[in-house]
Amino acid sequence: MMKTPGDTKTRLIPITQWNEHHPWPPAGGMRHLRFHCETNGFASAFRKVGARVLVDEAEFFRCVERTNGQAAA
C-alpha cells in the first residue's frame, strides 16, 4: 500500500491489473471510464506515471459513490 500526504491508506493499481483485485468493472469498462474520465467524474481516480496508468483504489470507489444515482450520459 502506498501512503500519500494528506491521504489515508490507498493502493495504486495498474489499470491492466485491476481485475486481479476487483471483479467490477470488467477490463473494457475500466478502459471506457479512463478514456472518458474528464467528463464522467472519474479523473481524480487515475494517475499517469510515464506510460503507465494507475488507479487510486480508494478514490475510484469514492468516485463511484459520488456518481451513484446520476444518469449515464
VOKETOR-239661 format. One record per residue: residue in three letters; x, y, z of N, C-alpha, C in turn; residue number from 1. Coordinates in steps of 0.001 Angstrom, whole numbers, plus 500000, padded with zeros to 6 digits. Example, Ala and Ser with C-alpha at 12.3 -4.5 7.8 and 13.67 -1.06 7.14 Angstrom:
% VOKETOR-239661
SITE    r    n.px    n.py    n.pz   ca.px   ca.py   ca.pz    c.px    c.py    c.pz    k
SITE  ala  513190  494310  507800  512300  495500  507800  513200  496700  507800    1
SITE  ser  512850  497750  507080  513670  498940  507140  512900  500030  507870    2
This chain:
% VOKETOR-239661
SITE    r    n.px    n.py    n.pz   ca.px   ca.py   ca.pz    c.px    c.py    c.pz    k
SITE  met  500834  498816  500000  500000  500000  500000  500873  501238  500000    1
SITE  met  500422  502246  499312  501180  503483  499211  500472  504570  500000    2
SITE  lys  501202  505324  500756  500626  506418  501528  501094  507736  500931    3
SITE  thr  500149  508623  500694  500479  509929  500144  500117  510992  501172    4
SITE  pro  500775  512147  501129  500488  513204  502101  499010  513600  502080    5
SITE  gly  498410  513686  503251  497029  514112  503350  496023  513006  503074    6
SITE  asp  496489  511830  502724  495610  510712  502417  495690  509673  503515    7
SITE  thr  494619  508920  503647  494724  507718  504437  495304  506665  503508    8
SITE  lys  495372  505435  503950  495985  504404  503119  495264  504296  501769    9
SITE  thr  496034  504167  500727  495478  503967  499398  496388  503018  498647   10
SITE  arg  495844  502404  497634  496625  501481  496821  496500  501933  495380   11
SITE  leu  497632  502030  494702  497648  502366  493286  497812  501071  492504   12
SITE  ile  496805  500757  491701  496786  499501  490962  496927  499813  489471   13
SITE  pro  497871  499178  488782  497945  499369  487333  496601  499002  486701   14
SITE  ile  496140  499815  485772  494826  499588  485170  494726  498192  484556   15
SITE  thr  495848  497678  484045  495851  496348  483431  495702  495232  484457   16
SITE  gln  495907  495534  485739  495807  494518  486790  494579  494705  487683   17
SITE  trp  493724  495665  487358  492561  495972  488178  491720  494726  488456   18
SITE  asn  491459  493914  487423  490584  492756  487594  491218  491614  488380   19
SITE  glu  492482  491711  488698  493097  490754  489614  492703  491063  491051   20
SITE  his  492225  492289  491272  491854  492746  492614  490350  492931  492786   21
SITE  his  489660  493301  491699  488227  493595  491769  487525  493058  490522   22
SITE  pro  486337  492451  490699  485619  491908  489541  484901  492987  488719   23
SITE  trp  484613  494134  489328  483899  495204  488633  484726  496466  488632   24
SITE  pro  484713  497234  487613  484174  496949  486288  485112  496031  485526   25
SITE  pro  484584  495312  484542  485464  494462  483744  486489  495313  482997   26
SITE  ala  487496  494677  482433  488613  495392  481790  488136  496431  480770   27
SITE  gly  487210  496073  479916  486704  497018  478919  485988  498198  479550   28
SITE  gly  485284  497939  480636  484578  499002  481344  485534  499985  482004   29
SITE  met  486625  499459  482555  487617  500323  483186  488307  501195  482142   30
SITE  arg  488631  500617  480987  489253  501411  479919  488298  502507  479446   31
SITE  his  487000  502188  479383  485999  503185  478982  485945  504325  480007   32
SITE  leu  485942  503977  481289  485945  505007  482328  487179  505894  482221   33
SITE  arg  488334  505299  481954  489585  506058  481819  489535  506968  480603   34
SITE  phe  489050  506455  479473  489021  507239  478242  488131  508470  478392   35
SITE  his  487037  508337  479125  486076  509433  479299  486158  510077  480682   36
SITE  cys  487277  509904  481376  487364  510335  482780  487179  511837  482982   37
SITE  glu  487505  512649  482008  487351  514098  482172  485883  514527  482173   38
SITE  thr  485007  513710  481597  483591  514080  481530  482698  513227  482420   39
SITE  asn  483203  512121  482956  482345  511239  483742  482574  511319  485254   40
SITE  gly  483492  512171  485691  483723  512346  487121  484753  511415  487734   41
SITE  phe  485502  510671  486908  486481  509731  487427  487925  510194  487252   42
SITE  ala  488151  511400  486805  489516  511875  486533  490425  511776  487758   43
SITE  ser  489891  512037  488928  490727  512015  490129  491159  510607  490532   44
SITE  ala  490563  509584  489938  490888  508208  490296  492056  507641  489499   45
SITE  phe  492467  508337  488438  493521  507821  487578  494783  508665  487692   46
SITE  arg  495924  507995  487717  497226  508671  487757  498056  508130  486605   47
SITE  lys  498686  509012  485874  499555  508602  484773  500996  508769  485239   48
SITE  val  501763  507692  485165  503174  507705  485538  503931  507137  484346   49
SITE  gly  504572  508014  483600  505211  507572  482366  504144  507057  481424   50
SITE  ala  504315  505832  480954  503331  505230  480060  502265  504442  480821   51
SITE  arg  502442  504294  482133  501516  503503  482939  500362  504329  483453   52
SITE  val  499206  503708  483495  498026  504323  484099  497720  503533  485366   53
SITE  leu  497685  504233  486487  497404  503619  487778  496039  504080  488265   54
SITE  val  495357  503203  488963  494051  503526  489530  494221  503654  491034   55
SITE  asp  493842  504802  491562  493825  505017  493006  492569  504310  493514   56
SITE  glu  492768  503180  494151  491656  502316  494538  490626  503042  495412   57
SITE  ala  491076  503691  496455  490150  504382  497366  489411  505505  496646   58
SITE  glu  490118  506278  495828  489487  507383  495099  488504  506858  494061   59
SITE  phe  488811  505728  493436  487893  505147  492458  486539  504871  493110   60
SITE  phe  486556  504252  494288  485291  503933  494938  484597  505175  495493   61
SITE  arg  485366  506218  495837  484733  507499  496197  484022  508079  494974   62
SITE  cys  484641  507973  493809  484018  508456  492564  482739  507682  492267   63
SITE  val  482772  506380  492507  481571  505569  492298  480460  506086  493194   64
SITE  glu  480761  506344  494464  479747  506850  495388  479223  508221  494959   65
SITE  arg  480125  509090  494505  479701  510425  494065  478791  510360  492846   66
SITE  thr  479085  509468  491930  478298  509399  490693  477097  508471  490816   67
SITE  asn  476989  507762  491933  475884  506839  492143  474555  507593  492028   68
SITE  gly  473690  507077  491193  472383  507701  491045  472294  508730  489946   69
SITE  gln  473420  509156  489394  473392  510112  488287  473103  509367  487000   70
SITE  ala  472381  509987  486119  472042  509366  484826  473307  509196  483991   71
SITE  ala  473380  508096  483303  474511  507840  482401  474388  508730  481175   72
SITE  ala  475522  509217  480708  475493  510099  479529  475617  509304  478259   73
